[in-house]
Amino acid sequence: MSYQIIDGCPSTMGDDYQLNTISILRSAAKTYPDVEVVSRNKDGSVFRYNYQQVYERIQKLANALRKLGVKPGDRVGVMEWNTYRHFELYFAISGLGAVVLQMNLRLSPVDVSYVVNHSEAKIIVVGDSLIPMIEAIADQVQTVEGYVVITDGKLDEIPTSLKPVYSYEALLENEEAHYDWPMINEKSAYSACYTSGTTGKPKGVYYSHRCIYLHTMAMAMVMSLSLKDVILQAVPMFHAQGWGVWLAAPLVGAKLVFPGRYTMDTTNILVDLMVTEKVTFSCGAPSIMMPMLEYIGTLPEKPDFTGLRMVSGGTEPPLSMMRGYWELGKVEIVHAYGATETAPLLSVNQFKPTLKGWSKEQEWENQKRQGLPLAGLDCKIVGMDGREVPRDGQAVGELLVRGPWVASSYYNDSRSEECFVDGYWASGDAGTVDKNGYIKITDRLKDAVKSGGEWISSIDLENCIMCHEGVLEATVIGVPHPKWQEKPLALVVLKEAAKGVISKEDLLDRVRDKFAKWQLPEIIFVNEIAKTSVGKFDKKVMRHQYKDFFHADTLKHI
């Protein structure tokens, strides 16, 4: 570490009272017992209960897990959709002093089995529709002693090769709704999330109780969440705890809504819940929020979303998307930035009231930036020489960050040495910081396009193309070129109404206004764009797929 800890005058406060996740829910049950938690079932019906009933079930679950042999420090894998039972599991497992192993159902079977074995999971809890994914790795996992199935039906009616197997609801049936929670050392892990493994095997980040408690408080503060809010948990809870939004609901006494299973093709589920439950706050990646906006556009009567705030993360939100939501009743799209290693919230784009004289267009342009670092985090952007770059919005360097909810190493992984520098996590993101303190990520260091010795931001190109009203999705990759080293190649998915109407030249006309001729991409139209397990564009796959695109034999056709 590059800092020294010194002792000052001793305080008179209860500094030994540990920050434990279960205290968030326990307080909600006492203070907001009648506040609803809503969860959409597989058949489209809605399950409702309240924080008091949630807490009673969590205590039953803790008793049941203890009887299955779960002890402090054990890892318990959970593979489930965004449901009320997933919510219960987070609190019951971590409340015992055990660790919730977040099992990303979008990972390959090879990576899932690696995560289970590397974490040495003892029990796996799985939703009944996801049983085949666990069965596919059951003969490869080495430490798992049993499986718990989440189902509304009877266990003996579900064909499975998993052994021994238990029913989630049957385990709770005969348990007492009381549990004497231990006081857990706040530096103990409450949950574990493994990176999506785009380069090498997934890396384990083990979040402490202290880390996530402070992160939850920061989330509630920066997003201005309160007991007046209705929060829809759209981000999958099986990765980076769904950005930790659901944790903030019981902290502030807000109503909480879980959508259950949905896909990019069924985002109408999210929109319909937002309408019926009067949602005021939600979050998601542009890859989800854009189809939602498309669906809203098909409705004969547009819903009134006045006062709705939606956090967009994962990649820079297109201006067309932000404007589209704003037109629905001044729906505010808040751009946030983070990573698995930062729990994940690192920065949030909020407009400073001290900035005077800005036009609306300038404000819109500023909203694309990743924003202002949260209080408590130490962020810096450093150049190749290791020194901080000027705060001029132009000088590019790598973003480094440290803080109370930022990882300082990976779990049992030799790659920690290359990813952490003097206590800072090296993000691998290239960016700038301007005189007002706004961070702008210009690219992943590995994704920036180097053409003729000059760098081109793939993110800026993507967002310029996405501003066209006919574009649904777009991504830009650097592809080997025999003359220029690399050239940008844009893969574009058009909206249905724009297919056969919008040409490549139409899109290039939009790009020419903001980029030099040598920076212009070659454009191809595709039906879909490859994505990673967390919904980001999978540029590694695309670079391999199109590596010969600018081959000398094909240049004459371009």
N, C-alpha and C positions, 0 to 999 in steps of 0.2 A: 504494500500500500504506500501511496505517496503522501499520506497525511499522518500526523501524530495526534494521539488522543491524550489530552491532559486532564487532570482532576481540578475542579474548582471547588467552591464551597458546597458542602453536602446540602441537598434539598430536604424538605420535610414532607415530600409527597409520597404517595403509594407507588413508587417506581418498581416495586417487586410484583405488583398486580399485573399479570401477564395479558397481553393482547391475544385473545383466542377467538377463533371464528364463531364458535357456538354461542358466545355472549351476544353476538349480533342478533341471532334468531331468538334467543332467550329474552332479550330486551323487547323485541318486536311482539312476542307473545304476551308480555305483560302490559306494554304500553299501547299497542295497536292490535288487540286480540281479534277484533271483528273485521279487520281489513282483509279483502279478498285476495286469494291466489287462484287464478283461472288457468285451466290447461285443456287444450283441444285434444279429444280422443281420436283414434284412428277412423272411426265411423263419422266424424264430423261433429259429434255432440260435444258438449263442454262440461268438464268437471269443475266444480267450485268448492272451495273450502276456505278457511281463514287461518291467520297466523297462529292462533291458539291451537287449532286442530293440526296444523303443520307440526307444531312443537310436540304435541302428544304423539304423533306418528314417528317423529324423529327419535324420541326417547324409546319407543317400542323397537324401532330399528336398531338402535344402539345395543339394546339388550339381546336382540337376535344375533347380531354380528359377534358379540362377545361369546355367545354360546357356540358359534361356528369356529371359535378359536382366534378371532381377530384381536391382536394385541397392539399396544403402542409401538409405532415404528413399522408395522406391517404395511405392505402396499396392497390396496384393493382396486382392481381394475374395474372401470365402468364404461360400457359401450351402450349408449342410449341416445334417443333423440331429445329434443328440448321439451321435457315433460316435468310434471310436479314430482315424480319419483326421482328423477335425476337431481332435482333441487334438494330433496330429502337426503339423498345419499351423500352429497357434498358435506352437509352439516353433521350427519351421524358418524360417518367415517372419520372426518377430521376431529370431531368432538371426542372420539375415543383416544386420540393421539396417533391414529393410523394415518395413512397417506392415500388420498384419492388419485389413482393413476388414470389420467385422462386418455381414453383410447379413441384415437381418431379413426372413425369408420371409413374415411376416404383413403387411408394408407393402403399400400399393397399388403397381401398376406405375409410376405417376407419381412416387411418393416414392422407389421403388427406383432409378429412372433418375436422379432428382435427386441421391441419395446417391452414386451411381457417378460422375456428372459433377462434382459439387462436390468430391469427394475426389481426382478425376483418377486413378482406378484403372487400373493397367496390365494386370493379369491378373485373370481371375475363375475361381475354382475352384468347381465346382458338383456336387452329388450328382445321379446320373442321374435320380432321380424328380422333381427340381426343374428340369430343363432347360427345360420350357415357360415357366417364370417368367423365365428369362434370355433365351430367344428372344423373348419379348414386348417386351423393351426393347433388344435388340441393335442395332436400327437407330437408336436414340436416344442411345446412349452414344458419347462422342467420343474417349476416350483409350485404350480397351481394345484391346490388341494380340493377345490370344489367350485361349483358354478351356481349362481342364483339367477333365475329367469324372471324378468318383469313381464307379467301377463295379466290380462283381465279374465282369462279363461282358466280351466283346470290344467294343472301340469301334466297329468296323465293323458291328456288329449293332444299334447304337443310331441310329435315324433322328434327325438334327438338322441344322438350318440354320446352326449356329454355325461360324465359320471365323476363323482356323485353330483346330483342336481337338486336344487331346492326351489320352491316357489316364493317369490318376494312377499306376496300378500299372505300366504300360509305362515311364513315365519313371523309376521307381525300379529297374527290373529290372537295368539294366546299370551302375548307379552304384556308386561305392565307398562303403563304410560308414565313411567317415572324412571329417571336415571340420574345418579349422582356424578355429574361431570367432573373429571379431574382438572386440575389447573396445569396446563401443558406449558412447558418452556416455550416461550413465543418464538424462539429461534428454530424450533422443530418444524419440519416440513408438514404442511397441511395438504398439499397437492403437488402432483408432478405432471409436467407437460413435455412432450418430446417434439422437437422441431420436425418439420415435414420431410426432412431428409433429401432436399434437392441436390445436395452435394454430399455423398457418402451416407453413412448410417445416421439415423436420427440422433440428436443430442438431447440429453435430459436436463430440464430446468426444474429444480425442486423449490417451490415457493414456500416460504416460512409463514407461520400465523401472523407474525409481526408485519411482514412484507404485505400480505394481502389485506390486512386490517387497515394499514396506512393507505394502501392503494385505493381501497373502497371509500375511505373518507375523502381522498383527493378527487375521486370520480364524482362523488356526490357534490362536492364543493364546486368544482370547475364546470359541471353541467347544470348547476343550480337546481338539483333534484330536491323534492320536498314531499311531504305527505299529501300534497294536492295532485301529485303526478300519478299517471297510469303507465306503467313501463312494459313494453313488449320486448321479450327476449328473443330476438331474431337470429343473432349470431350464434352458431353452434357452440354448445357448452362443453363439447369434447375437445376444444382446442383453446388454450390461453384463457380458460374459464369463461368463454364467451365474452371476452373483453371485461369481465367482472361487473357487467351492468346489473345482473340479477342480484348480486350481493348488496348493491346499493339500495335496492327496494326495501328490504326489512330494516336496513340501517336508518332510513328516513321515514318509514311507515307508508311507503307508496304501494298501491295496488300493483300486482305482478301478473303478467299474462304470458303463458307458454304456448307456442303454436303447434307443438308436436312435430310430426314429420311433414316436411315440405321440400320442394326442389325448385330450381330456377324456372321450371315449366309450370309450377303451381304456386307462384307467388301471390295469386289471388287469395290464397288462404291468409296470408299476412294482411293484405289490404282489408279483407272482410272482417278480420278480428279487430283491426284498428278502428273500423267504423262502429262495430257492435259494442266494443268495450270502451270506446271513447279514449283511445290511447293518446297520450301527450308526449311520449318519449320513446324512441327506438333507435336501433343502430344496425349497420350492415355494410357490406362491400358494394361498390357500384355494380358489380355483376349480379347482385340481387335487387338493388334499388332501381336499376334501369328497367328490368322486366316489370317491376311493380308499377312504375310510372307508365309503361306501355299499357298495362292492364287498366289502370285508372282512365287512360285515354279512350278506352273502348266503352266505358260506362255511359249510358244515356244521361244520367244525372251525376254530376261530379260531387264527391263527398266534401263536406266542410271540414277541412283540417286546420282551421285557424288555431294558432298557438302550438302546433305540433313542432317538436324539434327532433331531428334525425341526425345521428352521428354517422359519418361516412369514413371508412378506413380501408386498409388493405392496399389501396392505390389511390392516386390523386383523382378526386371527383371531377368529371367533365362539367364545364360551365353550363352546357345545354341541360344537364340533369339538375343542377342547382337552380337554374332559372325555371325549369319545368315544374319543380315542386313549389317554388316561390309563387308561381301563378295560381296554385291551388288554394291560396289563402295565406300567403306569406309564410309557408312552411320553411323553416330554417334548416339548411343542411350545414352541419358543423363538421369541418374536416379535422380528424384526429389522426395521430401517427404513433406507432409503437411497434413492438415486436414480442415474440414469445419471451425473450430475455428481459423485457421490461414490464411484464405482468398484466397487460401490455402497454398501458397508457404512458406516453412520453411527452407529447405536446398536443395542444389543441389550438385551432385557429379561431381566435376571438378578436373582433375589431376594437382597437384601443380608442376610447373616446377622446384621448389627447391628440389624436391625429386629425387635424383640421383641414378643411378645404379640399377634401378628396371628392372626386366625381363618383357617381354610382358605378361607372365602368372600372374605375381604379379599385373600388372596394371589391367588385366581383373578381377582378384579376388577383387581388391580394388573397382572396378566399381559397385559391388553389394552393397556397403555401401550406406547409405542414404545421405552421403556427408557432406558438410560444411555449417553451418548456414549462412543465408544471413546477410549482414551488417545491423545493426539497431535492430536486434533481440537479446534478452538476453536468452540464452539457458543454462540449466544445467541438469545434471543427478545426482539424489540423491538416496541414499540408504534408508533403513528402518529407520535409525536414523535421516533422514532429511539433512544429510551432503552430499556434493558432493563426488562422487566416484573418485578414482584415474584415471588419463587419461592414462590408460595402455592397453585399448582395451579388457580387461578381466573382470574387475569389472562391475557388472550389477546393474542398478538402474532404476528409473522411470524418463522419460524425462519431464521437466518442461520448459515452455517458456513464455515470455512476450515481448511486443513490440508494435509499432504503428499500425500494422495490425493484432494483436492478440486480440481475445475477452477477456474481463475482467469479463464477466458474461453472462448468458443466458437471453433472454427476458422474463420477467414476469414468472420466473421459480424458485421454491424453491431449485432445484437441484444445483443451482449455488454455494451454500455454500460448497458442497462436491467436486466440480470440479475445484475450483480456490483457490490457496493457496498463501497468501501474494502478490497478484497481478499477480501471475503466473497461467497459465492454466496447470492443471495436465493432461497430455496426455493419461495416461493409457497404454503407450507403454514402454516396458522394453528394455533397450539398454545399449551400451557402448560408450565410446569415447576414441580414441587412442591418442598417443603423437603428431600426426600430425593434430589433430582437427577433424578427420572424425568420424561422428556419425554412429553407426550401430544399427539398431533396431533388437533385437533378438527375440522379440515376443510381442504380446499383453499380458499384464499381465494375462488376463483371458484365453488366448489361450496356454500359455506355458504348456508343459506336465511335470507333477511331477511324476516320476517313482522311487520307492524305496527310496524316500527322496531326489532324485537328479533332477535338472531341465534339460529338453531337449528342445532345440529350434525347434519349428515346422517349422519355416521359413527356417532354415538351412537344415533341412531334405527335405522340399519341393523343394528347389532349387537344391539340389544334385540329386534328382530324375529327375527333369526337365532337367538336363544336358544330360540325355539319349536321343539320336536322335530319338527314337521311341515314346517319350512321348509328348502329346499335352498339357495336363494340369495335375497338381497334387496338392493335398492339404493334410495336416496332422493334425489330431485332437487327443486330449487326451481322451481316453475312459476308464471308470472304470474297474479295474482289481482286482479280489479277493485276489491276492497275493501282487502285486506291487503298489497298489493304483490306478495308471494309467499306460497305455501303449500306445505308439503312433500307430495310425492306418492311413495308407496312402490310399487315394482314388485317383486312377490314370485313366485318359482318354488317351488311346493310339491313335496315328495317324492311319488313315485307313490302310495304307500300313503295319503297325506294328501289327495289330490285328491278333492273332493266330500265330504270329512269335516270339514276345517278351514275355518272361515268367516272373513270379515274381522273380525267382532266378536270371534272368539277371539283374533286377533292384537292387536286394539286393547286387549283386556283385559290382555294382557301389557305393553303399552306404557304404559297408564294408571298403572301403579304407579310409574313413574319419570319421567314427563313431565307437564307442566301441560296442561290442556285445549286451550289455544290452540296448543300445540306438536304436537298429535296429527296424524298424516298421513292423507290419503286413501289407501286401499289398493286396488290392482288386481292381479289374478292374471294372470300371463303365462307363456308356454311357455319363453321364454328371454330373457336380458338381454344387450343389445349390449355387446361388449367391445372394448378397444383391441388393438393388435398385440402388447402384452405381457401381455394377460390381465386388465387392470383394467377395471372397469365404465366404459363410454364415455358419460359423463354429457352430453357435448356433443351427441352424437347423440340421446340420450333427451330432453334439454331441447327440442330442435327438434321431435322427434316428438310431444311432448305439450304444446307451447306453448299450445295453445288448450283444454286440458283443463278449465280453470276459467272458460271463456268464459261470459258471462252467460246465454246460451241453454241451457247445460248444467247450470247450478248447481241448477236445480230437480230434477234427476235424482240429485243427490248427497246 
